[in-house]
Amino acid sequence: MKAMSSRLLHSMAAFLVSLALGFSLCGPVQAKPAFRIEEASITDLQRAILAHRLTTVDIVELYLQRIKAYNGSCVDQPDGLLGPITPKAHAGQLNAFSTLNLRPATRRRLGFDDHHARSLTDLRDDDPALPDALQVAAAQDRQFARTGKLVGPLQGVVMAVKDQYDTVDMRTTNGADAAFANDRPPRDATPVGRLRQAGAIILAKANRGNYQGRTPFGGTVCNAYDTERTPRGSSAGSAVGVAANLVTCAIGEETGTSIRGPSSASNVVGLSPTQELISRTGMNGPGISVREGPICRTAADAARLLQAVVGYDAKDPLTAFSIGRLPLKPYADYARPGSLKGLRIGVVREYMDKRLFTKRDEAAIDVVDRAVADLRKTGATIVDPGQGGALFDRCFKQYGPLAFGELFTRAHPDLFPVDAQGRPVGDHIATLLRFAENPDLVPEGLSVRDAGSAPAVGDSAYWKEKYLHDRGDAAIKTAQDLDAKSNPIRDPQFWASSGNITASTPYGSVKGPTPYANPRELKLADHMLQRFAFQQVVLSCMADQKLDALVYPTMNIPPVKIQAPEEPAVNGRNQAHWVIFGQEGFPAITVPAGFTREVYDRVPDASSPDGTRLVGPVPAHLPIGVDFAARPFDEHLLLRIAAAFQAVAPHREPPREFVGLPTP
């Protein structure tokens, strides 16, 4: 049977609601038996529904109570969202969600302001084909009352979706304060539609962030473990909402580490799958390195979300690579705690060598060192080159020159000279053969730490234009329209702390010119060569050492102060994180690994060569995540490892200042 459209599903839900006796619009009701929504898993929620302890409406209302208590502004912003801000210690608020899936009357009665409305261009918002979250929940409850069965595998799962994915019932802004004629897109993104079909309730659009945690429309998202700090990445609201138990799970997106970065900074599980596994249709700005994935508090819950969204979509040809490569069993079957005996996991010590980095890196490296020790308790064989060692250096020298080809030779003009027309001078092939015979001759700099991603010229421009074309808005049809009809952040401190900014854009900090100044051509050859070569080298390295997976720090730098200067890149560590595995096609998952005891912070210093200096150490209880990476399409293996690690090293703990509800 063909998948039903989002509007048809909404219409059916609205019809079911019309048969109902109604539900409360006056405010959250008390769940019949006492039920603690905090830290509740999908299994906990569904058992409670099946036992008639609470309804789906109860679950939505319990989360709404927490959203009402904790989703306010977490910074002082006297001139509004676009002006200067001042971080607040112990703010008691997080600003994780920009939009709530509530009808206007319901939203106002529950005390949420107009800025959180489902639409700012449809003020009546009375289309019966677009029921809100409470109405959908009530319809599910009526169906359950009639059948005694859950409506789908995700009934009871209340979710936030990063405000980069289209939702037919809620506006999609991608963080921009933009004057769309219709701020609602015409259809759901493919993953959103699949989540709804599985029974999930989309309650909110999660605020985007950047490494300062701020966008023009959504404002500033704060870290749940220290509200003066950022959640580190553009899936900020998704991760913070899950961390503070404002929703069950969320969907994030990353090009670098924007699923895993915020997840690690928020003490939750974030899975960045193989890119070709999940459709990007209906996403604002899908590119050649963009991945989508679940953010939950446990690997088991992430597995259940992943199951709902994977698979081929004719509108995203990349998903054709997933055909025939899904596991034989549902992902949830793999995400059960158990022994990892027989698995070999390699430690990427190249990312953990304190001699190569700064004092600021050391806290995270120490936490992940302890995580590696914990990992041994799972029964896995840990292949560890030891402190100061390198897991991959030898095989990068062995396989890299040939695999990277022209990218390698262009990086070494002294060894591979060319004339003024770019033609080889001398015998380049002979030089490559010498390297193949003796890898020790390969120059330094070819390593897993230094392998950056080659440019994808025009990729971003193409996908932004295509998204706006497909959206079909009457007012904003092109990227130039979006730039002209959007309000940028006007806070000089925001731009100064974000690096060398030459122009503001609707999306926040972008280094260099605006994204709409990209060349009007599409050139992906270098990028695709880089991707193929990196995969070939790493897969060869893993095969030679009989490795099933890899382990390393998600980020070397703990969560940073809001408005603090960005960390300078050093020895291949790009500001704070390790992006290369995900960008080049390897799935990766971050799992809570523990907390810091103290950290260093970076502050401006005009007398320093780079204009900054480190201060500290200062006491700080901040989450650190550990990454596991595996071969493409081995998400089932990563979920197995993550579940086993969580069982032997349960470092997930809710943020202390957001436990319970505030006393009136």
Buried (B, 14 or more C-beta within 10 A) or exposed (E): EEEBEBBEBBBBBBEBBEEBEEBEBEEBEEBEEEBEBBEBBBBBBBEBBBEEBBBBBBBBBBBBBBBBBBBEBBBEBEEEBBEBBEBBEEBBBBBBBBBBBBBBEBBBBBEBEEEBBBBBBBEEBEBEBBBBBBBBBBBBBBBBEEEEEBBBBBBBBBBBBBBBBBBBBBBBBBBBBBBBEBBBBBBBBBBBBBBBBBBBBBBBBBBBBBBBBBBBBBBBBBBBBBBBBBBBBBBBBBBBBBBBBBBBBBBBBBBBBBBBBBBBBBBBBBBBBBBBBBBBBBBBBBBBBBBBBBBBBBBBBBBBBBBBBBBBBEEBEBBEBBEEEBBEEBBBBBBBBEEBEEBBBBBBBBBBBBEBBBEBBBBBBBBBBBBBEBBBBBBBBBBBBEEEEBBBBBBBBBBBBBBBBEBBBEBBEEBBEBEEEEEEEEEBEEBBEEBBEEBEEBEEEBBBBBBBBBEBBBBBBBBBBEBBEBBEBEBBBEBEBBBEBBBBBBBEBBBBBBBEBEBBBBBBBBEEEBBBEBEEEEEBEBBEBBBBBBBBBBBBBBEEBEBBBBBBBBBBBBBBBBBBBBBBEBBBBBBBBBBBBBBBBBBBBBBBBBBBEBBBBBEBBEEEEEEBBBEBBEEBBBBBBBBBBBBBBBBBBBBBBBBBBBBBBEBBBBBEBBEEEEEE
